[in-house]
Structure formats: C-alpha cells, structure tokens
Amino acid sequence: MALLDVTRSCLDSISQISDHLEGSILYLDAGCVESFQILGGFPLLLDHGVQVVCSLENMTSLDAVIGWNLASTKKLVVFTSRLLSDAHRYILRCLTAHQGVRHCTIFTSISEVAHSAYPDSPLGPDAFHEYESLLVQDYEELVKKGEKKVVLSEDRNSEKYISSEDEGWSRLTSSEEDITHVEASSSGRNSYEGILTSHREDVGQKLVVSVHHFPMILCPFSPRVFVLPSEGLVAEACLSAESVDSLSPGLPPLYTGMPPDADDIPPGATLTAHFLYHFAAKMDLKMEIFSIGDMSKTVGKLLTDMSSLYDVGRRKKSAGLLLVDRTLDLLTPCCHGDSLVDSMFLSLPRRKRMAPVTHAKGPEASLKHEPRICRRAPLDVRIPFAEILTEDGGKADKFRVGARIEAFLSGWNSGNSSSQNFDKSGESNRDQNLQSPIYDPELLSGCFVSSENFRGTPFLEAILDRKIKDATVLIKKWLQETMRKESVVVNGKIRAGFPTKLELESMIKALAKSQSCLLRNKGVLQLAAAATVAIEESNRTRWDAFRSAEKVLRASAEDTIQGLAAQIVDLINKSVLVGKSESSKGVLSFQDALLLTITGYILAGENFPTSGSDGPFSWQEEHFMKEAITDAILENPVGGELKFLHGLTEELQTNRDRIKSKGTKETSLSEIKDDDFDDQWESWGDEDADNNTTNEEVYDDMQLKLELRDRVDSLFKTLHKLSGTKTRNLLLKETLNSENILNGDQFANKGVLYKLLARILNKHDLPNLEYHSSTMGRLFKSGFGRFGLGQAKPSLADQNVILVFVLGGINGLEVREAQEALSDSGRPDIELIVGGTTFLTPDDMFDLLLGESAYV
C-alpha cells in the first residue's frame, strides 16, 4: 500500500472537483489563500480551467474584467474556511459584481453539522440547503431594489447600492461591521449598471446555488506535517473560556483531570473534532483514538460519538490518533530550539491579516455571551526575494526589477492612466511610480511551498528533520548541485562548511540571472533566500542570545531556586540597557526578558514544584523580580502588545517625557553662573507655586507607581499559573518519567511530545493515556463481553500509522523530535504524521500568554 501523503491528498481533493472549477471565476478567502499558497495549489487550479483567482475579502470591480474572455462566464466558485454566515456579504458582492453568473458553487471547510453546532451560526441542521435558498433570495431582492434606483443620480445610486447590500447581509445574521465596500468609481458604477441590464436580459433564469463541504483546507509543510490555516475558523476558534485554569482562547485549559461538561465544550474543540473526522475519511483511515489532556479527552469523545456502524465494514487503513494538549508542554514552543524552520518563521515578515469578522450588530448587542476567537499571525511569510536580486538594494534596482510587472499592471488602472504613465527617463516619475499602489514589493516576495522538491525530496520536509547548521549546509549543497546542473559559475570561491549570507546571496543571484533558470529552480532559490534572512547577523545574534539565556536558566533550575531567581532579575535589569544604548548588540529587549521570565517560571515549576505556596519562589525573591519589572517599565517605552498594561501606556509615556524634560531643566539650571544671583532673586516669590507643582507631581508619581504595581501583580498571577502546570499534573509527570527509560542528559531537554512517543513506541504503560472505544468496540465490551467475545484494548504502538495532533499548535523542533523518537525506537515500518492547530513561534507564545490574545 502506498505511503500516506497529506500534500498529495490535498491536491487530489482539488482534482476531484475539477468539473466545478472548469471555466469558473474563483474566489478564495484569507484562510484558503494561506492553504493554497503553502500547498502550491494555484497552478493546479489553472490546469483545471479556472479563468481567474481572486481574493474574497478584497473583491473589487476590476475582478469582473481581469480575465480576457469573461463575458460568457456563467460559473462562480467560492472557497471559504469560515462559516457561511461570515462569508455571506462577500459572496453577495461577488455575485453582484459579475453580471453573467448563473451558477454559484460554494465550498466550505466547516461541515454541515459543525455549522449547526457553532454558537454564532444562524443556520440549522440542514445548514447547506438553508443557505442556498437564503443566498438566492437575498440576491434577487438586491437586484430588484437596484432596478428601482437606476433613475437616481450616480452618487445616490452608489450609496443606495451599498445600503441595499447591507440589508441583504442582515437577513442572515445580525452583524454590522466596517468593511471595504465595492469601489464607487466609474468602472464600479458601470459594472453595477451592467448587472441590472444583464438581469433584465436573463429574465426567467434563476441563480443556481450549491454548497459543498471541502475539508482539506489545511497547510501541509511536508507530506507528514500539517497545520490549519491561521485565518480559518478552526484555528481561530476558542479552545478555552476565560477561567482560573485558562491562559488564552488559543490554548487548551491547564490540566486539572476534569474535562469540561457537554454544555461547556468550547467551539474550538467541536470544530477540531469535526475536522479530524473528515480528514481521516479523506485519507481513508480508520482511527483508534487516544488522548492525553483535558481538552484532548473532550475532542476524543466527540470523535468517538461521531463514528458510526457504517465505518466498521469499510476497507480502511487502520491508524492510531494521539491527541495532546498544548498546555502539557508550554516550555518547548516558548524556547528557541535548534530548528532552521523555527528561526525562519520568526525572522521573516508575515502577510498582514485581513479585516476581522465580528458577529454582533449594533451598539446594543452584547458580546459577553459570544465565544472569543484568537487572532493568529498568518503563516504566509514574505521572503524578500527581490531585495536579494538587486545589485545594491537601491531604489533604481527595485525599479528595474519591477519594470515589466509595472508595465503590465498599469494597463488595468485605465481611470488614472494619465497620472500613472510609465516613464523611464524622468526621475520624478520614477519615484512616483515606486510610491504608487501598482508597484507592490510583495509581487516579487517568495513564500514556502510544500510541493516544491529537489529530485523527489520535498524541501521543507528535509530541513524540518535537521538542525540549523545541518539544514543550512544542505541548502547550500542544493544550490551548488543546481549550479552544476545549470552550468552556472559564481564569482569568488565558496568555502566548505557553514555558509555565510553573502555566499548564499551570490549563488542565488547567479542562478537568477536567467529567467528560465529562475523559474525552473524557484523552490530552492526561495528557500535559500529565507535562510539568508535567518542567518543574517541581527537575527542570528538575537536567536543565539535567547538560546544562551535559556541554557543558563536550565542550568540554574537544576541547581537552586535562588540562583534561578537571580538570573531572571539579571536578565530584566540588562534589558534596560537596550533602551539606553543603541549599540548594545546581543542584549535582549524588555519583552524578550519577559519571555525568558515565562521560561524561568515554567522551569521553576518543573524542578521545584513544592517550594512555595502561591509560586515556586519565596516572597523576597519574587519581590525583587516585581521591582525589577516595575523599574524597567518606568524607564523604557513599552509597546501596546502587553495586555496587562492596557490603558496605562499613555500615562507611562507622559511620565517618562516629564522626567526627561525635568532632567534637562535641572541640567540647564546647574550651569547658571554666580553673577546671575539677581535674576534668581526676582523669582523668589514663585517658590510656593513651584512647591505646589512639585507636590502634585509627587502625588501623580505615587498614583502611577501604585497602579503599575497592581498591573505587575496581575502579571505574576499568570506566571503562577504557568509554574503550577506541573503541580496540577503530578500524575502526568510520574507517567512520563517513571521506569527511568528516559535517563541521561540527552533526554533531559526533550519536549513532552518526544517523551510520549518514546514511551508509546517502546510499549511502556501510560496510565493517563485514555483510549476511546469505537461504537462497535463498546458494543463488544458491553454486550458480547459476557460471552467471552470481548475486544482487547488496542495499543498505539501496534498501529502502522500514527497521527499526532496537538491542540494549540506545534513548532519545528517538535516535528524533528517526533521523528527522532520514531528513529530511536527502531520502528521504520511506522508512518508518523504530525499535525497541530497552528505553527507556533516564541513570539506567538508571548502573544498567547501576555499579549493581545491572553487572559490577563
């Protein structure tokens, strides 16, 4: 039987709906764009006859004319990773923008049952059929209202069009949000009037709408590793409601041994269960479900309840599903491990998120009963490929690289053609064109594509399994072999061993001189360009500084609790130097010091679980930390990403400005000479007024410091939760460390995922690993067991396929450690697939624990 390949399964799912795609106008929402980008699915869409691919949220009037022969186009296809009610207003705009469309096909990654189960969805059990009729009804009402307004002026016509469109949206859900409307330009108005004309010509032809479930909207980094799109609903949905045991809506609750009741199951758990069920069906897998962690047990029970007797007799490949809560191991994603993929994701810029979607309408609507969502960073990285191709990074070179694209794109802006003329001779015109919206540097930005490979080996899969040095050397080797194949010679000598940024850039430029060579080898060139960003001096210095600090914290945690506390205070105090000295290379910022403080508290909870009543540190040690954090906030400007400082940032900045101006004034007064005594005598009468002002400033300073200390106390409550994760989970700790199979220093710093797989593959018992019996299994156990026909509990190690899914997300280091656990077990026959809610970097964890997405 062929090996499982997540990337191939996603591409095959697209091919299976080729009849719907042929000759269509295709719209993708942000989550689907993210998925198809990493999947490398855009060429496949065009191969299946898609005429044009557009953004659903950024739909403009130009979409109607961007193809060469769309006058006869009758098909519109929409892919969405959200609820149908969330995408409704965008779908309605697409229909009104394309005058000839008579068939609209919608593919959603949210199943029909999940639509009815989600709290914010207005659709019932028959969600797809309900939405089909509602969309047709809203569209027809919108067109009828538009016909009555043709006689109005153009301005009134545009305003009424927008108003009537919102009315159509209000029929399906009570949502009102500020979104970007269809451009009210002359082309937009002409397009709208064309809609009305076409509608009158096509009297009797009714719009046909069909809705289908398309579960394979995911981001496969390799054939064996995948995550969910960050801007899709499944990844954004709440995994834990705000409570004492929760940290963020993007993370499962802390382990307590008590899974939530059926009425309190968060929507993220329900959506994840539905996704995994349909994912397994697409992969043709029959799953034996195991779970560890409170929320994972809940998802496992939901999956078991969704299984039916119809799954028993079908020929499917048996597989074991291991569900793991992210909160069982918060240390691994917070640390900067030896992974090039992690380093690249942290160093590269990301695409900006689309406008958020809200579900409430009007100021009177209450939001307190709605489940929170987690705004995650998009996985669509922006590799600065154009910057490497330029000679000196100057403006003229960027102009030269984008000249051909500029000449092509300028033709679409016919309304402003006079002001956007492409003139190579004029410097002023050149600068103006570079600032114009048509010239977009992202047009030449690269991205990760999992289907790109080198002689059959997927690029991302190869570097995911290697450390930073080995992966970078492998990329260099790929470039050298590509140069030999293309008969390209680079100026200068390339040294053996770990490459420098300049060496990689020189090879990239040599291979990119020929456009045909660039297109043939775009995959390895983009990956090499991403590696140059990761090994750049500033990024590598910061990464190495983090790794060095984390090693010191680990060593201190293995020694004494006092030494660990002293190291945390020292890191916070050193972070103050960054704000005072611009030349402090390698010194981490205050936010970096807070992330290391989180690491220190987690380590303290693991190594000293009973050292304190509220926290692992003594009152005096924690007092020194609080004072160091308070002083650092007062002295350094702090960004708005710290949630525990919300509402206090402006006051802190005002206080710093006043202290700075006061210091400048005192310096100027100290320079006054003795012969200026007469001038000072004249101001003697103002001494009382100055004293009053000083007293008010002292009072304000005291108030600010008291408020700041209260905020810092709330921060330490979160840190106490983090240090208490192991004390709440002593049974799990004993499970992972019992029988001493993981002895030795080489296993001390491994993550929980490695330790779980190592124990499972070596067939050691895991007392807290729960097995969820299938429907037939429960029948054998309860009914036929009395006749001696009972079914033995299966072992996860006996499965030839193991799917590990981490609720809350994974990182590159865990993927490599999971493969190491498989290799160390001596079981090459097992196929291991690793998945997660999202791909996590240390910055993402900072946002989840202390940033905008945190419960602080």
Secondary structure, DSSP 4 states (H G I P E B T S, - for coil): -PPP-HHHHHHHHHHTTHHHHTTEEEEE-HHHHHHHHHHT-HHHHHHTT--EEEESTT--GGGGGSSSS-TT--EEEEEESS-HHHHHHHHHHHHHH-TT--EEEEEESS-HHHHHHSTT----TTHHHHHHHHHHHHHHHHHHHHHHTTTS-HHHHHHHHHHHHHHHHHHH-------PPPP-SHHHHHHHHHHHHHHHHTTT---EEEEEE-----EEEETTEEE--TTSHHHHS-SS-SSTT---TTSPPPP-S-PPPGGG--HHHHHHHHHHHHHHHHTTEEEEEEEESHHHHHHHHHHHHH--GGGTSS--EEEEEEEEEGGG--HHHHS--S-HHHHHHHHS-BPPPPPP-----STT---TTSPP---PPPS-B-B-HHHHHSSSS-HHHHHHHTHHHHHHHGGG-GGGTTTS---SS-HHHHHHHHHSTT--GGGG-B---TT-EETTEEHHHHHHTS-HHHHHHHHHHHHHHHHHHHT---SSPPPSSSPPHHHHHHHHHHHHSSHHHHHHTHHHHHHHHHHHHHTSHHHHHHHHHHHHHHHHHHHHHTT-HHHHHHHHHHHHHHHHHHHH-TT-TT---HHHHHHHHHHHHHHHHHH-TTS-SSSSS-HHHHHHHHHHHHHHHHHS---TT-GGGTTTHHHHHHHHHHHHHHHHHHHHHHT--GGGHHHHHHTGGGHHHHHHHHHHHHHHHHHHHHHHHHHHHHHHHHHHHHHTTTTTTHHHHHHHHGGGTT-SHHHHT--HHHHHHHHHHTT---TT-EEE--HHHHHHHHTGGGGT-PPPPP-GGG-SEEEEEEET-B-HHHHHHHHHHHHHTT-TT-EEEEEESSB--HHHHHHHHTSTTS--
